[in-house]
Amino acid sequence: MISGPLLLRADANIATGTGHVMRCLALAQAWQDAGGQAIFAMAGTTPAVTRRLQSESCDVVSVVAPVGSREDSAQVVALARERGAGWVVVDGYQFGSDYQQVLKASGLNVAFVDDYGHATRYSADLVVNQNVCADENLYQNREPYTRLFLGARYSMLRREFGAWRAWQREVPPVARKLLVTMGGSDPENVTGVVLEALRAGQSAGKFGDLETTVVVGGSGTIFESLEPQTAGAGGRIKIERDTSKMAQLMADSDVAISAAGSTCWELCLLALPSILLDVAANQTPVARELNRRECAIHLGSSREVSAGKIADQLEKLVQGQDLRRLLARNSRSLVDGNGARRVASILGGGGVFLRRATGGDSRLLWEWANDPAVRSAAFSSSPISWETHEAWFAEKLRQEGCLMLIAEDGEGSAVGQIRFDTRADGDCEVDVSVAPARRGQGLAATLIRRGAETVLGERTCLRIHAFVKPENRASRCAFESAGFRSQGEEEVSGHRAAHYVCAREQTRV
């Protein structure tokens, strides 16, 4: 359960960019969605970043001290106590071992968002590293109680990306729209080098009628210098400054050239084939690993890559439909868009959250379905063959009238499933099961209640029906606890069944 406000310590400026704050904002949004409040403690920010945080209903409090110092940590401790913060989240390379120790010594719960193991020792309660190359060996020098949450499943994406989790990209024969994004500040004006590559490539006829959108942050100083470079582009290049519609821009684009920062995970979710330039040394391992996995093309360091090399690689990507299909497929499989919710769930005490089922869930659901307790509770108790299940599962994923959800706990482990099938009368019928190892913990009622709220909120159906064997007391109690009302008994598939119904107005508690 959510316990107190969430206090996030992160900074943004021209030198370090906005990535640390933006991923903390994603976590703050997930915390708010779970019913909590979010407070940012900042020693450095910009007017654009402050406006963005305040527009997202986050409080912004100034830290008046050198970043990462004892004074800094003391002010954060005082603020956490004053506001009753349940957790303090720290994100930034200036915060090291001593900073963590001061917060822990004061009795606070501490989460440390990390990228490459920069601290000499870790004493936070948990460490989150969302990078695809994250490895436990980076954190060998840690306290016994420090838990690690590593990998792209914990990539924290802002709320605007949530609507695109089920979106499918179409890959045209030739790319027509390019997105260029070099981070929130781009102090070295790498964007200018990319525009030089575009100008040279267009002159040589490499890209056809490629339309380009250039995204620059509100914290940067390069905006004015870019305008002359776009003047002769005949309207084929437009600049978006301090945009709040990044997800839409990515969806509208066919290819991208990007810095290899936290934007990588947004590109992966939107399956946008991308060329990556590392604009900081700590981005290199991430870009190389994405290249190795054929999720993106790593061109090298922005300080060393020429405009000509960028133009040559972009031409291959624009013309190469098979290459773009490969990158899109592999990148999309890496990020599911639920990372911020996972981390918020961990901080909130390990409650469950729901995600849509994917093809990768098939075998797990087959194993659950064939558990003896599940078969005995089903109206048809015969074992289910793998071939039968595989065909059924693939068909369910295709059906527009079926919503199948997987419940995960705070650590990302699947703990149950709930499925809603639309009936001929427009109502829905529900099927639910809990992982064998998690039965008897009250998860079924939570899963049913959360699932009902989801389906009645997303779909046009007004009522959900459940049918349970009368002797299955545990399931009957779960539906009753979730707010379903008994309709007596009737016959289902030749068996007597207890009938329960939940109507849309019953979820408005």
Secondary structure, 3 states (H helix, E strand, C coil): CCCCCEEEECCCECCCECHHHHHHHHHHHHHHHCCCCEEEEECCCCHHHHHHHHHCCCEEEECCCCCCCHHHHHHHHHHHHHHCCCEEEEECCCCCHHHHHHHHHCCCCEEEECCCCCCCCECCCEEEECCCCCCHHHHCCECCCCEEEECHHHCCCCHHHHHHCCCCCCCCCCCCEEEEECCCCCCCCHHHHHHHHHHHHHHCCCCCCCEEEEEECCCCCCHHHHHHHHHHHCCCEEEEECCCCHHHHHHHCCEEEEECCCHHHHHHHCCCCEEEEECCHHHHHHHHHHHHCCCCEEEEECCCCCHHHHHHHHHHHHHCHHHHHHHHHHHHCCCCCCHHHHHHHHHCCCCCEEEECCHHHHHHHHHHHCCHHHHHHCCCCCCCCHHHHHHHHHHHHHCCCEEEEEEECCCCCEEEEEEEEECCCCCEEEEEEECHHHCCCCHHHHHHHHHHHHHHHHCCCCEEEEEECCCCHHHHHHHHHCCCEEEEEEEECCEEEEEEEEEHHHHCC
